[in-house]
Amino acid sequence: MHNDSMETLLLRHYGSTAPTPPRLEQQLIASVRHEVVLRQQQEYTAARIRAYRMSRRRVIKLVAMGSAGFGMLLSYPRTGS
C-alpha cells in the first residue's frame, strides 16, 4: 500500500462527486483510538520484558526452544510454488 492520504484514497474509491461515507469520522476516530490502545499495550509489554530479570539458564533455554522451532519451520515442506 502506498502512503496515500485519506483524501486521495476516498477520491480514488468514491470519486469527486460522491458523498462522504456514513459515519466515516466516527469509524476513523474509533480506529485511531484502537491503534493507540494496541500501541500502549505493546509498549507496556516491552517495558515489562525489559524490566524482567532472567537467569542465564532461562535465556539459554528460551534461545534453544526458539531455534528448534525456527528449524522446524525451515524444514517444513513447502507446497505450491
TORVO-977090 format. One line per field, with one value per residue (C-alpha): z, x, y; residue in three letters. Coordinates in steps of 0.05 Angstrom, whole numbers, plus 5000, padded with zeros to 4 digits. Layout:
REM residues N
z	(Z,...);
x	(X,...);
y	(Y,...);
code	(ALA,...);
REM end
This chain:
REM residues 81
z	(5000,4982,5030,5000,5041,5065,5017,4958,4976,4984,4918,4882,4912,4911,4860,4870,4869,4916,4986,5046,5071,5131,5200,5168,5220,5278,5246,5236,5307,5334,5291,5315,5388,5379,5349,5408,5457,5420,5418,5493,5507,5464,5500,5568,5549,5522,5586,5628,5587,5593,5669,5679,5700,5673,5693,5642,5645,5627,5569,5541,5547,5511,5455,5446,5443,5393,5350,5350,5330,5275,5250,5246,5205,5157,5148,5136,5064,5021,4972,4914,4881);
x	(5000,5025,5029,4968,4929,4859,4831,4867,4842,4770,4773,4801,4747,4686,4702,4698,4623,4605,4581,4624,4611,4564,4597,4666,4692,4668,4699,4766,4766,4750,4805,4856,4836,4842,4911,4932,4908,4946,5009,5003,4995,5057,5098,5075,5093,5161,5175,5156,5202,5259,5249,5243,5309,5325,5377,5428,5399,5329,5357,5394,5332,5289,5340,5345,5269,5264,5320,5287,5220,5253,5289,5224,5193,5252,5247,5172,5158,5131,5074,5051,5104);
y	(5000,5068,5127,5160,5209,5192,5244,5212,5143,5168,5205,5144,5098,5143,5198,5273,5279,5221,5237,5221,5150,5150,5152,5156,5205,5161,5099,5134,5160,5091,5060,5111,5100,5025,5032,5076,5023,4969,5012,5025,4951,4935,4988,4963,4891,4913,4952,4892,4847,4896,4901,4826,4796,4727,4678,4656,4586,4612,4654,4594,4551,4603,4612,4537,4529,4587,4558,4490,4520,4561,4499,4462,4517,4516,4441,4442,4421,4476,4466,4507,4549);
code	(MET,HIS,ASN,ASP,SER,MET,GLU,THR,LEU,LEU,LEU,ARG,HIS,TYR,GLY,SER,THR,ALA,PRO,THR,PRO,PRO,ARG,LEU,GLU,GLN,GLN,LEU,ILE,ALA,SER,VAL,ARG,HIS,GLU,VAL,VAL,LEU,ARG,GLN,GLN,GLN,GLU,TYR,THR,ALA,ALA,ARG,ILE,ARG,ALA,TYR,ARG,MET,SER,ARG,ARG,ARG,VAL,ILE,LYS,LEU,VAL,ALA,MET,GLY,SER,ALA,GLY,PHE,GLY,MET,LEU,LEU,SER,TYR,PRO,ARG,THR,GLY,SER);
REM end
